């Protein structure tokens, strides 16, 4: 499961705004903002949509004892 810190980090690595990610994931900016702040408990399908947006742009998420994020390739289009 994605952590708010991973989402914020991935977005920063790509240099994309919350509005850009939210649009690509088919959600509201407010919804994404709440997820990034840890102020909501999103559905698995919402997190899957966010994950797909980032993975398509070249982000790889790591999980386990220390969840993280790394840039595999930069292609935010």
C-alpha positions as CSV (number, residue, x, y, z in Angstrom):
1,X,0.0,0.0,0.0
2,X,1.3,3.4,-0.9
3,X,2.2,5.8,1.9
4,X,1.5,9.5,1.8
5,X,5.3,10.1,1.9
6,X,5.8,7.9,-1.2
7,X,3.2,9.8,-3.1
8,X,4.7,13.2,-2.2
9,X,8.2,12.0,-3.0
10,X,7.2,10.5,-6.4
11,X,5.4,13.7,-7.4
12,X,8.4,15.8,-6.4
13,X,10.8,13.6,-8.3
14,X,8.7,14.1,-11.5
15,X,8.2,17.8,-10.8
16,X,4.4,17.4,-11.2
17,X,1.7,19.3,-9.4
18,X,-1.1,17.7,-7.4
19,X,-3.5,18.9,-10.1
20,X,-1.6,17.1,-12.8
21,X,-1.5,13.8,-10.9
22,X,-5.1,14.1,-9.8
23,X,-6.2,14.6,-13.4
24,X,-4.3,11.6,-14.7
25,X,-5.6,9.5,-11.9
26,X,-9.2,10.6,-12.4
27,X,-9.7,12.2,-9.1
28,X,-10.1,15.6,-7.4
29,X,-7.2,17.7,-6.3
30,X,-8.7,17.9,-2.9
31,X,-8.9,14.1,-2.7
32,X,-5.2,13.8,-3.6
33,X,-4.2,16.5,-1.2
34,X,-6.1,14.7,1.6
35,X,-4.3,11.5,0.8
36,X,-0.9,13.2,0.7
37,X,-1.5,14.7,4.1
38,X,-2.7,11.4,5.5
39,X,-6.1,13.0,6.3
40,X,-8.1,10.3,4.5
41,X,-8.3,6.6,4.2
42,X,-8.5,6.0,0.4
43,X,-9.9,3.0,-1.3
44,X,-7.5,0.5,-2.8
45,X,-8.7,1.3,-6.3
46,X,-7.8,5.0,-5.7
47,X,-4.3,4.1,-4.6
48,X,-4.0,1.8,-7.6
49,X,-4.9,4.6,-10.0
50,X,-2.3,6.9,-8.3
51,X,0.3,4.1,-8.5
52,X,-0.4,3.5,-12.2
53,X,0.1,7.2,-13.0
54,X,3.5,7.2,-11.3
55,X,4.6,3.9,-12.7
56,X,3.8,5.0,-16.2
57,X,5.9,8.1,-15.7
58,X,8.9,6.0,-14.6
59,X,8.5,5.7,-10.8
60,X,9.1,2.5,-8.9
61,X,7.8,2.1,-5.4
62,X,9.5,0.0,-2.7
63,X,7.7,-1.5,0.3
64,X,8.6,-3.5,3.2
65,X,10.4,-2.4,6.4
66,X,11.2,1.0,4.9
67,X,8.8,2.1,2.1
68,X,10.4,4.2,-0.5
69,X,10.3,5.5,-4.0
70,X,12.9,5.7,-6.8
71,X,13.0,7.3,-10.3
72,X,13.5,4.6,-12.9
73,X,13.1,7.0,-15.9
74,X,11.9,10.5,-16.2
75,X,9.0,10.7,-18.7
76,X,6.2,12.7,-17.1
77,X,4.2,12.8,-20.3
